[in-house]
Amino acid sequence: MDIQKNSSLKNYNTFGVHVACSTLVNLNSTEEAQAFVNIGLDKNKAHLVIGEGSNLLFTKYFDGTIIRMQNKGIELIDQNNKYVWIKASAGEKWDDFVKWSVENKYAGAENLSLIPGTVGAAPIQNIGAYGVELASIFNALEAIEIDSGKLHRFYLKELRFGYRDSVFKQKLKDKYIITAVILKLNKFPFFKIDYGNIAAELEKMTFENLNIGVIRQAVIQIRTSKLPDPKEMGNAGSFFKNPIVSKEKYENLKQLYPNLVAYPLENELFKLAAGWLIENAGLKGYSKGKVGVHKNQALIIVNLGEASGKEILEFSQDIQQKITEKYGLLLEREVYLI
């Protein structure tokens, strides 16, 4: 257990914002986490559990405790003829888990390659990419209730997964510390390559047989070609959610913009590509002061150099206003505002 007072959070948020907190705690095991919430945590002050800070925007000093789970470990805990159940510690980097699963020939997570953040943070917003969401491979998670210090297990139905949403962003927000996630992977892969640019990327590649390793490689190549490295240019990945609209709204927009990128959902709803909306509005590469829209991926807002969290927030609100004026819809933040 490592406890730091008045600690800088610049290295713990991928926007690279200069901000601090009154207490920063790094926990290396479930036992340490239980001991800390029972004895060391000031429950009268604010607290926040973070992973790598890859989906956060700090706009001010955090007068409370920032908690980081740093426990490690990935293990197979059960299997049958079709599936394996893998338990991964919350402190593991998400992409390290995906790499491990592919190397062991367990399928289901490969489309989620190179998503930043930790295993413990993944269920909170139901991470997703290229037609796959965490919910599709999720089995259960273990978490410590902060009020009682007791360890609980939550199963799939209890998570109430939605689009970039779960019960841990709603009713149970800030009430638990996730310590491990159990994922259900396939021994026999079903390839999901009909979303985004995966099929086009595969056509460029040379391989004998399509497998999950090839798909992971394709996803990594797409992401590295389009997405900025936070170590070089501060960002939090996709800043906005893809808006979900009615069939009527979709058809109206499609009539105005025939090249509109959208994906049909259930109940006559459509998911619009927020990146396309921003780019079509002429905002790709747009900047103001120290903040901008990335030149290669319009869904990403980047810190161009020592921008404050407040400046990044104001820039994002400018983008939201411009999109509302052009299309008559609101872009909702995917990034968690603090």
QUIPE-V350493 format. One line per field, one symbol per residue. phi: phi as a letter, one per 20 degrees, with the letter a starting at -180 (. if undefined). burial: # if it has 16 or more other C-alpha atoms within 10 Angstrom, else .. A space follows every 10 residues. Layout:
# QUIPE-V350493
phi->???
burial->???
This chain:
# QUIPE-V350493
phi->.cdcdlefdg edbffmffbc cfbccdddaf fffffffece eefedfbbec eemeccceda geerdedced fcpcbedaac fdccddddff effgffffgg fffemdepdf fefmffodff egfgdlgbal ncdggfcfda bdbefffdme ecdddgfffl fcflbafedd gdgmdcdfda cddddefdfd edcecmdfgf fffeedbfcf bffffgffff fffffddffg fdbgacmfed fffdcffffg ffffffcgeg ebcfdflldc eeffffgfff emdfnfbbme cbeffdbfed eceeqmfeff fffffffffg fffffedmbd eefefeec
burial->.......##. .######### #.######## ..##.###.. #.....#### #########. .#.####### ##.#...... ...####### #########. ##..###### ########## ########## .######### ######..#. #.......#. #..######. ....###### #######... .##....#.. ##........ ########## .##...##.# ..######## #####.#.## .........# .#......## ########## ..#####... #####.#### ####..###. ###.##..## .##.....## #..##...
